[in-house]
């Protein structure tokens, strides 16, 4: 993977979203299975595990 890739984000309620340019300010993003249990059958459903809600929303 290339270094210095940009991740675009338009999730305005995420603490790491830079609203001015719609880019994620995190150095690294973790994507995980969108499952409540560890033995989830459908591993195709994913979420951004690095999401953190803004404090002021």
RAWOBEL-V135598 format. One record per residue. N is the residue number from 0. RES is the residue in one letter. PSI is psi in radians with two decimals (* if undefined). OMEGA is omega in whole degrees, 0 to 359 (* if undefined). Layout:
# RAWOBEL-V135598
n:N res:RES psi:PSI omega:OMEGA
n:N res:RES psi:PSI omega:OMEGA
This chain:
# RAWOBEL-V135598
n:0 res:X psi:2.46 omega:178
n:1 res:X psi:2.58 omega:174
n:2 res:X psi:2.77 omega:176
n:3 res:X psi:0.55 omega:174
n:4 res:X psi:2.66 omega:179
n:5 res:X psi:2.46 omega:176
n:6 res:X psi:2.02 omega:179
n:7 res:X psi:2.46 omega:182
n:8 res:X psi:2.29 omega:176
n:9 res:X psi:0.41 omega:176
n:10 res:X psi:1.66 omega:189
n:11 res:X psi:-0.37 omega:181
n:12 res:X psi:0.12 omega:176
n:13 res:X psi:2.30 omega:182
n:14 res:X psi:-0.54 omega:185
n:15 res:X psi:-0.03 omega:180
n:16 res:X psi:2.18 omega:174
n:17 res:X psi:1.79 omega:187
n:18 res:X psi:-0.50 omega:182
n:19 res:X psi:-0.68 omega:183
n:20 res:X psi:0.15 omega:179
n:21 res:X psi:0.74 omega:177
n:22 res:X psi:2.59 omega:178
n:23 res:X psi:2.30 omega:181
n:24 res:X psi:0.01 omega:177
n:25 res:X psi:2.57 omega:175
n:26 res:X psi:-0.43 omega:184
n:27 res:X psi:2.46 omega:179
n:28 res:X psi:2.35 omega:178
n:29 res:X psi:2.19 omega:176
n:30 res:X psi:2.27 omega:184
n:31 res:X psi:2.90 omega:175
n:32 res:X psi:2.37 omega:180
n:33 res:X psi:1.16 omega:184
n:34 res:X psi:2.50 omega:176
n:35 res:X psi:-0.59 omega:181
n:36 res:X psi:2.71 omega:181
n:37 res:X psi:-0.36 omega:183
n:38 res:X psi:0.62 omega:181
n:39 res:X psi:2.39 omega:180
n:40 res:X psi:-0.65 omega:184
n:41 res:X psi:1.57 omega:182
n:42 res:X psi:-0.05 omega:181
n:43 res:X psi:-0.37 omega:179
n:44 res:X psi:2.03 omega:183
n:45 res:X psi:2.77 omega:176
n:46 res:X psi:2.85 omega:173
n:47 res:X psi:1.93 omega:182
n:48 res:X psi:-0.16 omega:181
n:49 res:X psi:-0.07 omega:182
n:50 res:X psi:2.35 omega:174
n:51 res:X psi:2.18 omega:184
n:52 res:X psi:2.55 omega:174
n:53 res:X psi:2.50 omega:179
n:54 res:X psi:-0.56 omega:186
n:55 res:X psi:0.24 omega:178
n:56 res:X psi:* omega:*
